[in-house]
Amino acid sequence: LAREANAAGLPTVCAYWDEATARKLAAEHGKPKAITAANVFAHADDLQGFMKGVAACLAPGGVFAITDYVDYRALALSPRSAVMERVAAAVAESWRLRGGDCDIVIRLPEMLRGAGLEIREVRPISRAARPGSVLWGWPEIFFRIYIPVLVEAGLLTAEDQAEFQADWSAASSIPAAFFLTPTVCDLIAVKSG
């Protein structure tokens, strides 16, 4: 993908983000006024290295905009589905087993402060998807792909998978049904200086 982007004239670097990479990029291209990270921290295994990279690279007064999970287990399906809570817990556990954290936003303020970044804004976001909407497609595809992975990992049973598929299929045919997405937060932090 990076090769294609570069060929199309969009300068792209394919590298692991850490302090060394950030310093190299800043030396080669200057310090950016803004850095964004969407759904990154929940899956990152070196949060301190990532944060140090942002602090080293960002220009003084620069903005670091983050969107990430604050309460993954807050997702819900209406009509209520008993298996949905087990699915949410299994997803969270699968991330934890790989070093991730589906409630990472709770930990970010202290890390940002430690990196010399001041939080200016925190905004929670929860959305309601309705059957047939574009947003309904996100959980539908995610669960279709990821629940078998959870079953294979032993975090859900084949019965859980069948129950979820039945509940999701039933909800998909009910015009009044909805799915509440996991809660995320937008955080805006500014580098002092």
CYANA upper distance limits for C-alpha pairs under 8 A (distance plus 0.5 A):
  1 LEU  CA      5 ALA  CA      6.67
  2 ALA  CA      6 ASN  CA      6.60
  2 ALA  CA     12 THR  CA      6.08
  2 ALA  CA     13 VAL  CA      7.09
  2 ALA  CA     14 CYS  CA      6.58
  3 ARG  CA      7 ALA  CA      6.62
  3 ARG  CA     12 THR  CA      8.29
  4 GLU  CA      8 ALA  CA      6.69
  5 ALA  CA      9 GLY  CA      6.97
  5 ALA  CA     10 LEU  CA      5.66
  5 ALA  CA     11 PRO  CA      7.30
  5 ALA  CA     12 THR  CA      6.83
  6 ASN  CA     10 LEU  CA      5.51
  6 ASN  CA     11 PRO  CA      5.56
  6 ASN  CA     12 THR  CA      6.25
 15 ALA  CA     21 THR  CA      7.70
 16 TYR  CA     21 THR  CA      7.62
 17 TRP  CA     21 THR  CA      6.32
 17 TRP  CA     22 ALA  CA      7.22
 17 TRP  CA     49 GLY  CA      8.41
 17 TRP  CA     50 PHE  CA      6.65
 17 TRP  CA     53 GLY  CA      7.39
 18 ASP  CA     22 ALA  CA      6.60
 18 ASP  CA     49 GLY  CA      5.58
 18 ASP  CA     50 PHE  CA      5.52
 18 ASP  CA     51 MET  CA      8.37
 18 ASP  CA     52 LYS  CA      7.52
 18 ASP  CA     53 GLY  CA      5.35
 19 GLU  CA     23 ARG  CA      6.59
 19 GLU  CA     49 GLY  CA      6.54
 19 GLU  CA     50 PHE  CA      7.36
 19 GLU  CA     52 LYS  CA      5.96
 19 GLU  CA     53 GLY  CA      4.19
 19 GLU  CA     54 VAL  CA      7.93
 19 GLU  CA     56 ALA  CA      7.02
 19 GLU  CA     57 CYS  CA      8.48
 20 ALA  CA     24 LYS  CA      6.70
 20 ALA  CA     53 GLY  CA      7.62
 21 THR  CA     25 LEU  CA      6.66
 21 THR  CA     53 GLY  CA      7.80
 22 ALA  CA     26 ALA  CA      6.60
 22 ALA  CA     53 GLY  CA      5.53
 22 ALA  CA     54 VAL  CA      7.38
 22 ALA  CA     56 ALA  CA      6.99
 22 ALA  CA     57 CYS  CA      5.72
 23 ARG  CA     27 ALA  CA      6.58
 23 ARG  CA     53 GLY  CA      7.73
 23 ARG  CA     56 ALA  CA      6.64
 23 ARG  CA     57 CYS  CA      6.27
 24 LYS  CA     28 GLU  CA      6.69
 25 LEU  CA     29 HIS  CA      6.27
 25 LEU  CA     30 GLY  CA      7.73
 25 LEU  CA     57 CYS  CA      8.06
 26 ALA  CA     30 GLY  CA      4.99
 26 ALA  CA     31 LYS  CA      5.32
 26 ALA  CA     32 PRO  CA      8.01
 26 ALA  CA     57 CYS  CA      5.97
 27 ALA  CA     31 LYS  CA      8.15
 31 LYS  CA     57 CYS  CA      6.04
 31 LYS  CA     58 LEU  CA      5.90
 31 LYS  CA     59 ALA  CA      5.44
 32 PRO  CA     57 CYS  CA      7.51
 32 PRO  CA     58 LEU  CA      5.92
 32 PRO  CA     59 ALA  CA      6.17
 32 PRO  CA     62 GLY  CA      7.62
 33 LYS  CA     58 LEU  CA      6.81
 33 LYS  CA     59 ALA  CA      5.99
 33 LYS  CA     60 PRO  CA      8.41
 33 LYS  CA     61 GLY  CA      7.91
 33 LYS  CA     62 GLY  CA      4.86
 33 LYS  CA     63 VAL  CA      6.71
 34 ALA  CA     58 LEU  CA      7.44
 34 ALA  CA     59 ALA  CA      8.49
 34 ALA  CA     62 GLY  CA      5.95
 34 ALA  CA     63 VAL  CA      5.16
 34 ALA  CA     64 PHE  CA      6.22
 34 ALA  CA     65 ALA  CA      8.00
 35 ILE  CA     54 VAL  CA      8.05
 35 ILE  CA     58 LEU  CA      7.77
 35 ILE  CA     63 VAL  CA      6.97
 35 ILE  CA     64 PHE  CA      5.41
 35 ILE  CA     65 ALA  CA      6.80
 36 THR  CA     64 PHE  CA      6.32
 36 THR  CA     65 ALA  CA      5.24
 36 THR  CA     66 ILE  CA      6.32
 37 ALA  CA     41 PHE  CA      8.23
 37 ALA  CA     64 PHE  CA      8.38
 37 ALA  CA     65 ALA  CA      6.91
 37 ALA  CA     66 ILE  CA      5.38
 37 ALA  CA     67 THR  CA      6.94
 38 ALA  CA     66 ILE  CA      6.20
 38 ALA  CA     67 THR  CA      5.13
 38 ALA  CA     68 ASP  CA      6.53
 39 ASN  CA     43 HIS  CA      7.96
 39 ASN  CA     66 ILE  CA      8.42
 39 ASN  CA     67 THR  CA      6.46
 39 ASN  CA     68 ASP  CA      5.20
 39 ASN  CA     69 TYR  CA      7.64
 40 VAL  CA     44 ALA  CA      6.63
 40 VAL  CA     68 ASP  CA      7.46
 41 PHE  CA     47 LEU  CA      7.37
 41 PHE  CA     68 ASP  CA      7.24
 41 PHE  CA    100 GLY  CA      8.18
 41 PHE  CA    101 ASP  CA      8.23
 41 PHE  CA    104 ILE  CA      7.13
 42 ALA  CA     68 ASP  CA      7.20
 42 ALA  CA     69 TYR  CA      7.17
 42 ALA  CA     95 TRP  CA      8.40
 42 ALA  CA    100 GLY  CA      5.69
 42 ALA  CA    101 ASP  CA      5.29
 42 ALA  CA    102 CYS  CA      5.83
 42 ALA  CA    103 ASP  CA      7.69
 42 ALA  CA    104 ILE  CA      6.10
 43 HIS  CA     95 TRP  CA      7.57
 43 HIS  CA     99 GLY  CA      7.70
 43 HIS  CA    100 GLY  CA      5.06
 43 HIS  CA    101 ASP  CA      7.24
 44 ALA  CA     99 GLY  CA      7.82
 44 ALA  CA    100 GLY  CA      6.61
 45 ASP  CA     98 ARG  CA      8.48
 45 ASP  CA     99 GLY  CA      5.97
 45 ASP  CA    100 GLY  CA      6.89
 46 ASP  CA     50 PHE  CA      6.71
 47 LEU  CA     51 MET  CA      6.59
 48 GLN  CA     52 LYS  CA      6.51
 48 GLN  CA    111 MET  CA      7.83
 49 GLY  CA     53 GLY  CA      6.60
 50 PHE  CA     54 VAL  CA      6.95
 51 MET  CA     55 ALA  CA      6.74
 51 MET  CA    111 MET  CA      7.70
 51 MET  CA    112 LEU  CA      7.57
 51 MET  CA    115 ALA  CA      6.93
 52 LYS  CA     56 ALA  CA      6.51
 52 LYS  CA    115 ALA  CA      6.71
 53 GLY  CA     57 CYS  CA      6.58
 54 VAL  CA     58 LEU  CA      6.26
 54 VAL  CA     64 PHE  CA      8.33
 55 ALA  CA    115 ALA  CA      6.30
 55 ALA  CA    116 GLY  CA      7.36
 55 ALA  CA    117 LEU  CA      7.91
 55 ALA  CA    191 LYS  CA      7.71
 58 LEU  CA     62 GLY  CA      6.29
 58 LEU  CA     63 VAL  CA      8.18
 58 LEU  CA     64 PHE  CA      8.48
 58 LEU  CA    191 LYS  CA      7.61
 59 ALA  CA    191 LYS  CA      7.77
 60 PRO  CA    191 LYS  CA      5.95
 60 PRO  CA    192 SER  CA      6.30
 60 PRO  CA    193 GLY  CA      5.24
 61 GLY  CA    190 VAL  CA      6.32
 61 GLY  CA    191 LYS  CA      5.50
 61 GLY  CA    192 SER  CA      6.15
 61 GLY  CA    193 GLY  CA      6.42
 62 GLY  CA    190 VAL  CA      6.10
 62 GLY  CA    191 LYS  CA      5.96
 63 VAL  CA    188 ILE  CA      7.29
 63 VAL  CA    189 ALA  CA      6.24
 63 VAL  CA    190 VAL  CA      5.10
 63 VAL  CA    191 LYS  CA      7.06
 64 PHE  CA    188 ILE  CA      6.38
 64 PHE  CA    189 ALA  CA      5.59
 64 PHE  CA    190 VAL  CA      6.61
 64 PHE  CA    191 LYS  CA      8.25
 65 ALA  CA    186 ASP  CA      7.61
 65 ALA  CA    187 LEU  CA      6.35
 65 ALA  CA    188 ILE  CA      5.20
 65 ALA  CA    189 ALA  CA      6.94
 66 ILE  CA    185 CYS  CA      8.29
 66 ILE  CA    186 ASP  CA      6.03
 66 ILE  CA    187 LEU  CA      5.57
 66 ILE  CA    188 ILE  CA      6.96
 67 THR  CA    184 VAL  CA      7.04
 67 THR  CA    185 CYS  CA      6.02
 67 THR  CA    186 ASP  CA      4.96
 67 THR  CA    187 LEU  CA      6.91
 68 ASP  CA    104 ILE  CA      7.69
 68 ASP  CA    105 VAL  CA      6.81
 68 ASP  CA    184 VAL  CA      5.64
 68 ASP  CA    185 CYS  CA      6.20
 68 ASP  CA    186 ASP  CA      7.40
 69 TYR  CA    102 CYS  CA      6.14
 69 TYR  CA    103 ASP  CA      5.81
 69 TYR  CA    104 ILE  CA      6.59
 69 TYR  CA    105 VAL  CA      6.50
 69 TYR  CA    182 PRO  CA      7.66
 69 TYR  CA    183 THR  CA      6.53
 69 TYR  CA    184 VAL  CA      4.63
 69 TYR  CA    185 CYS  CA      6.84
 70 VAL  CA    102 CYS  CA      7.34
 70 VAL  CA    103 ASP  CA      4.74
 70 VAL  CA    104 ILE  CA      6.43
 70 VAL  CA    105 VAL  CA      5.36
 70 VAL  CA    106 ILE  CA      6.66
 70 VAL  CA    183 THR  CA      6.31
 70 VAL  CA    184 VAL  CA      5.60
 70 VAL  CA    185 CYS  CA      6.71
 71 ASP  CA    102 CYS  CA      7.33
 71 ASP  CA    103 ASP  CA      5.59
 71 ASP  CA    182 PRO  CA      6.76
 71 ASP  CA    183 THR  CA      5.68
 71 ASP  CA    184 VAL  CA      7.34
 72 TYR  CA     88 ALA  CA      7.61
 72 TYR  CA     92 ALA  CA      7.76
 72 TYR  CA    102 CYS  CA      6.14
 72 TYR  CA    103 ASP  CA      6.80
 72 TYR  CA    182 PRO  CA      5.04
 72 TYR  CA    183 THR  CA      6.46
 72 TYR  CA    184 VAL  CA      8.26
 73 ARG  CA     85 GLU  CA      7.70
 73 ARG  CA     88 ALA  CA      5.95
 73 ARG  CA     89 ALA  CA      7.14
 73 ARG  CA     92 ALA  CA      8.20
 73 ARG  CA    182 PRO  CA      6.99
 74 ALA  CA    180 LEU  CA      8.21
 74 ALA  CA    181 THR  CA      8.04
 74 ALA  CA    182 PRO  CA      5.92
 74 ALA  CA    183 THR  CA      6.86
 75 LEU  CA     88 ALA  CA      7.81
 75 LEU  CA    179 PHE  CA      7.74
 75 LEU  CA    180 LEU  CA      5.61
 75 LEU  CA    181 THR  CA      5.51
 75 LEU  CA    182 PRO  CA      4.97
 75 LEU  CA    183 THR  CA      7.74
 76 ALA  CA     80 ARG  CA      7.76
 76 ALA  CA     81 SER  CA      8.31
 76 ALA  CA     84 MET  CA      7.33
 76 ALA  CA     85 GLU  CA      8.21
 76 ALA  CA    179 PHE  CA      6.18
 76 ALA  CA    180 LEU  CA      5.54
 76 ALA  CA    181 THR  CA      7.61
 77 LEU  CA     81 SER  CA      6.58
 77 LEU  CA     84 MET  CA      7.55
 77 LEU  CA    171 ALA  CA      8.47
 77 LEU  CA    177 ALA  CA      8.08
 77 LEU  CA    178 PHE  CA      6.51
 77 LEU  CA    179 PHE  CA      5.02
 77 LEU  CA    180 LEU  CA      6.89
 78 SER  CA    171 ALA  CA      7.67
 78 SER  CA    177 ALA  CA      5.72
 78 SER  CA    178 PHE  CA      5.75
 78 SER  CA    179 PHE  CA      6.78
 79 PRO  CA    171 ALA  CA      7.15
 79 PRO  CA    177 ALA  CA      6.60
 79 PRO  CA    178 PHE  CA      8.09
 81 SER  CA     85 GLU  CA      8.15
 81 SER  CA    164 PHE  CA      8.35
 81 SER  CA    167 ASP  CA      7.00
 82 ALA  CA     86 ARG  CA      7.99
 83 VAL  CA     87 VAL  CA      6.70
 83 VAL  CA    160 ASP  CA      6.95
 83 VAL  CA    163 GLU  CA      7.28
 83 VAL  CA    164 PHE  CA      6.48
 84 MET  CA     88 ALA  CA      6.64
 84 MET  CA    164 PHE  CA      7.43
 85 GLU  CA     89 ALA  CA      6.68
 86 ARG  CA     90 ALA  CA      6.56
 86 ARG  CA    156 LEU  CA      8.14
 87 VAL  CA     91 VAL  CA      6.68
 87 VAL  CA    147 ILE  CA      8.14
 87 VAL  CA    156 LEU  CA      7.80
 88 ALA  CA     92 ALA  CA      6.74
 89 ALA  CA     93 GLU  CA      6.61
 90 ALA  CA     94 SER  CA      6.57
 90 ALA  CA    150 LEU  CA      7.30
 90 ALA  CA    155 LEU  CA      6.01
 90 ALA  CA    156 LEU  CA      7.20
 91 VAL  CA     95 TRP  CA      6.91
 91 VAL  CA    150 LEU  CA      7.80
 92 ALA  CA     96 ARG  CA      6.73
 92 ALA  CA    101 ASP  CA      7.73
 92 ALA  CA    102 CYS  CA      6.28
 93 GLU  CA     97 LEU  CA      6.58
 93 GLU  CA    155 LEU  CA      8.36
 94 SER  CA     98 ARG  CA      7.11
 94 SER  CA    150 LEU  CA      7.89
 94 SER  CA    155 LEU  CA      8.14
 95 TRP  CA     99 GLY  CA      6.87
 95 TRP  CA    100 GLY  CA      5.21
 95 TRP  CA    101 ASP  CA      6.72
 95 TRP  CA    102 CYS  CA      7.48
 96 ARG  CA    100 GLY  CA      5.24
 96 ARG  CA    101 ASP  CA      6.10
 96 ARG  CA    102 CYS  CA      8.21
103 ASP  CA    107 ARG  CA      8.46
104 ILE  CA    108 LEU  CA      7.05
105 VAL  CA    109 PRO  CA      8.00
105 VAL  CA    184 VAL  CA      8.43
105 VAL  CA    185 CYS  CA      7.48
107 ARG  CA    111 MET  CA      7.44
108 LEU  CA    112 LEU  CA      6.46
109 PRO  CA    113 ARG  CA      6.64
109 PRO  CA    119 ILE  CA      7.58
110 GLU  CA    114 GLY  CA      6.61
111 MET  CA    115 ALA  CA      6.77
112 LEU  CA    116 GLY  CA      6.98
112 LEU  CA    117 LEU  CA      5.56
112 LEU  CA    118 GLU  CA      7.27
112 LEU  CA    119 ILE  CA      7.98
112 LEU  CA    189 ALA  CA      8.06
113 ARG  CA    117 LEU  CA      5.62
113 ARG  CA    118 GLU  CA      6.40
113 ARG  CA    119 ILE  CA      8.29
116 GLY  CA    191 LYS  CA      6.59
116 GLY  CA    192 SER  CA      6.81
117 LEU  CA    189 ALA  CA      6.26
117 LEU  CA    190 VAL  CA      5.78
117 LEU  CA    191 LYS  CA      4.98
117 LEU  CA    192 SER  CA      6.69
118 GLU  CA    189 ALA  CA      5.63
118 GLU  CA    190 VAL  CA      5.72
118 GLU  CA    191 LYS  CA      6.90
118 GLU  CA    192 SER  CA      7.55
119 ILE  CA    187 LEU  CA      7.46
119 ILE  CA    188 ILE  CA      6.30
119 ILE  CA    189 ALA  CA      4.61
119 ILE  CA    190 VAL  CA      6.96
120 ARG  CA    187 LEU  CA      8.14
120 ARG  CA    188 ILE  CA      6.05
120 ARG  CA    189 ALA  CA      5.96
120 ARG  CA    190 VAL  CA      7.45
121 GLU  CA    186 ASP  CA      8.21
121 GLU  CA    187 LEU  CA      6.12
121 GLU  CA    188 ILE  CA      5.57
121 GLU  CA    189 ALA  CA      7.63
122 VAL  CA    185 CYS  CA      7.02
122 VAL  CA    186 ASP  CA      6.18
122 VAL  CA    187 LEU  CA      5.11
122 VAL  CA    188 ILE  CA      7.14
123 ARG  CA    185 CYS  CA      5.80
123 ARG  CA    186 ASP  CA      5.57
123 ARG  CA    187 LEU  CA      7.05
124 PRO  CA    183 THR  CA      7.23
124 PRO  CA    184 VAL  CA      6.28
124 PRO  CA    185 CYS  CA      4.70
124 PRO  CA    186 ASP  CA      6.89
125 ILE  CA    183 THR  CA      6.18
125 ILE  CA    184 VAL  CA      5.77
125 ILE  CA    185 CYS  CA      6.19
125 ILE  CA    186 ASP  CA      8.00
126 SER  CA    180 LEU  CA      7.24
126 SER  CA    181 THR  CA      6.25
126 SER  CA    182 PRO  CA      6.96
126 SER  CA    183 THR  CA      5.33
126 SER  CA    184 VAL  CA      7.15
127 ARG  CA    180 LEU  CA      6.26
127 ARG  CA    181 THR  CA      5.91
127 ARG  CA    183 THR  CA      8.45
128 ALA  CA    178 PHE  CA      6.59
128 ALA  CA    179 PHE  CA      5.98
128 ALA  CA    180 LEU  CA      5.08
128 ALA  CA    181 THR  CA      6.77
129 ALA  CA    133 SER  CA      7.17
129 ALA  CA    134 VAL  CA      8.47
129 ALA  CA    135 LEU  CA      5.71
129 ALA  CA    136 TRP  CA      5.39
129 ALA  CA    178 PHE  CA      5.93
129 ALA  CA    179 PHE  CA      5.53
129 ALA  CA    180 LEU  CA      6.92
129 ALA  CA    181 THR  CA      7.85
130 ARG  CA    135 LEU  CA      7.77
130 ARG  CA    136 TRP  CA      6.19
130 ARG  CA    175 PRO  CA      8.07
130 ARG  CA    176 ALA  CA      8.14
130 ARG  CA    177 ALA  CA      6.79
130 ARG  CA    178 PHE  CA      5.20
130 ARG  CA    179 PHE  CA      7.07
131 PRO  CA    136 TRP  CA      6.21
131 PRO  CA    171 ALA  CA      7.99
131 PRO  CA    172 SER  CA      5.62
131 PRO  CA    173 SER  CA      7.65
131 PRO  CA    174 ILE  CA      7.84
131 PRO  CA    175 PRO  CA      6.98
131 PRO  CA    177 ALA  CA      7.22
131 PRO  CA    178 PHE  CA      7.28
132 GLY  CA    136 TRP  CA      6.84
132 GLY  CA    137 GLY  CA      8.14
132 GLY  CA    172 SER  CA      8.01
133 SER  CA    137 GLY  CA      7.44
134 VAL  CA    138 TRP  CA      7.90
135 LEU  CA    139 PRO  CA      8.25
136 TRP  CA    140 GLU  CA      6.87
136 TRP  CA    179 PHE  CA      7.87
137 GLY  CA    141 ILE  CA      6.48
138 TRP  CA    142 PHE  CA      6.57
139 PRO  CA    143 PHE  CA      6.26
140 GLU  CA    144 ARG  CA      6.60
141 ILE  CA    145 ILE  CA      6.73
142 PHE  CA    146 TYR  CA      6.31
143 PHE  CA    147 ILE  CA      5.83
144 ARG  CA    148 PRO  CA      7.91
145 ILE  CA    149 VAL  CA      7.81
146 TYR  CA    150 LEU  CA      6.87
147 ILE  CA    151 VAL  CA      6.71
147 ILE  CA    156 LEU  CA      8.23
147 ILE  CA    161 GLN  CA      7.08
148 PRO  CA    152 GLU  CA      6.60
148 PRO  CA    161 GLN  CA      7.89
149 VAL  CA    153 ALA  CA      6.65
150 LEU  CA    154 GLY  CA      6.77
150 LEU  CA    155 LEU  CA      5.68
150 LEU  CA    156 LEU  CA      6.13
151 VAL  CA    155 LEU  CA      6.28
151 VAL  CA    156 LEU  CA      5.13
151 VAL  CA    157 THR  CA      5.92
151 VAL  CA    158 ALA  CA      6.80
151 VAL  CA    161 GLN  CA      7.93
152 GLU  CA    156 LEU  CA      8.48
156 LEU  CA    160 ASP  CA      6.52
156 LEU  CA    161 GLN  CA      7.68
157 THR  CA    161 GLN  CA      6.93
158 ALA  CA    162 ALA  CA      6.76
159 GLU  CA    163 GLU  CA      6.56
160 ASP  CA    164 PHE  CA      6.52
161 GLN  CA    165 GLN  CA      6.65
162 ALA  CA    166 ALA  CA      6.70
163 GLU  CA    167 ASP  CA      6.65
164 PHE  CA    168 TRP  CA      6.44
165 GLN  CA    169 SER  CA      6.44
166 ALA  CA    170 ALA  CA      6.59
167 ASP  CA    171 ALA  CA      6.61
168 TRP  CA    172 SER  CA      6.52
169 SER  CA    173 SER  CA      7.19
170 ALA  CA    174 ILE  CA      7.30
171 ALA  CA    177 ALA  CA      6.15
171 ALA  CA    178 PHE  CA      8.15
172 SER  CA    177 ALA  CA      7.68
